Amino acid sequence: MPRLSEHLKILSKAVLLSARRVKQWTFYKRDEARIAKLKAAMLAKI
Protein backbone atom coordinates (compact mmCIF):
# COMPACT_ATOMS: atom_id res chain seq x y z
CA MET A 1 0.00 0.00 0.00
CA PRO A 2 1.54 3.33 -1.05
CA ARG A 3 2.39 5.75 1.69
CA LEU A 4 1.36 9.37 1.72
CA SER A 5 4.95 10.49 1.11
CA GLU A 6 4.96 8.54 -2.17
CA HIS A 7 1.80 10.32 -3.32
CA LEU A 8 3.24 13.71 -2.36
CA LYS A 9 6.41 12.89 -4.31
CA ILE A 10 4.33 12.12 -7.43
CA LEU A 11 2.37 15.37 -7.09
CA SER A 12 5.63 17.28 -6.62
CA LYS A 13 7.08 15.74 -9.78
CA ALA A 14 3.91 16.81 -11.62
CA VAL A 15 4.57 20.36 -10.32
CA LEU A 16 1.20 20.45 -8.55
CA LEU A 17 2.94 20.87 -5.19
CA SER A 18 6.04 22.70 -4.08
CA ALA A 19 8.14 21.25 -1.29
CA ARG A 20 10.19 23.14 1.27
CA ARG A 21 12.55 21.25 3.55
CA VAL A 22 13.21 22.51 7.09
CA LYS A 23 15.56 20.22 9.02
CA GLN A 24 13.89 16.78 9.04
CA TRP A 25 10.48 18.14 7.98
CA THR A 26 9.14 18.70 4.48
CA PHE A 27 6.33 21.20 4.03
CA TYR A 28 4.18 21.03 0.92
CA LYS A 29 2.15 23.79 -0.67
CA ARG A 30 -0.38 23.41 -3.49
CA ASP A 31 0.31 25.32 -6.70
CA GLU A 32 -3.21 26.69 -7.11
CA ALA A 33 -2.56 28.29 -10.52
CA ARG A 34 -1.14 25.07 -11.96
CA ILE A 35 -4.00 23.02 -10.50
CA ALA A 36 -6.56 25.42 -12.03
CA LYS A 37 -4.86 25.12 -15.45
CA LEU A 38 -4.89 21.33 -15.24
CA LYS A 39 -8.54 21.33 -14.16
CA ALA A 40 -9.53 23.61 -17.05
CA ALA A 41 -7.65 21.42 -19.53
CA MET A 42 -9.34 18.31 -18.19
CA LEU A 43 -12.80 19.91 -18.33
CA ALA A 44 -12.19 21.04 -21.90
CA LYS A 45 -11.68 17.39 -22.89
CA ILE A 46 -15.10 16.29 -21.64
N, C-alpha and C positions, 0 to 999 in steps of 0.2 A: 504494500500500500504506500503510495507516494506521500512524502511528508510535505508539510506546508512550505518549508524552505525550498524544496524542489519546484513547487508551483511558482513561488516568488522569483526564483532564478529564471524560469521560462518567461514570465511576464517582463522581467528586466531585460532579457535578451530581445524581446519584441518591442522594447522601448516604450512600454506602457506604464512602467514604474521607473523611478530613479532611486538608487540606493546610496545611502550615506553611512559610512562606517565610523563609529566612535568607540574606541577601545575594542571590547569583545562584542559590542552590539552593532547590529545593522538596522538602520531606520529606512523604511520605504515610503515613498510618496507617489501618489498617482499622477500621471501626466494627463490632466483633464483635457487639454487641447488635442492631444494625440488620440485619446480615447473617443472624443467627439468626432474626429475625422474618420476613425475606423468605423464607428457606429453609423455615420452618414453613408459611408461607402457600402457597408453591409445592407443598409435599408434600401439603397439605390438598386441593389441586385434583386430585390424581391418584388 
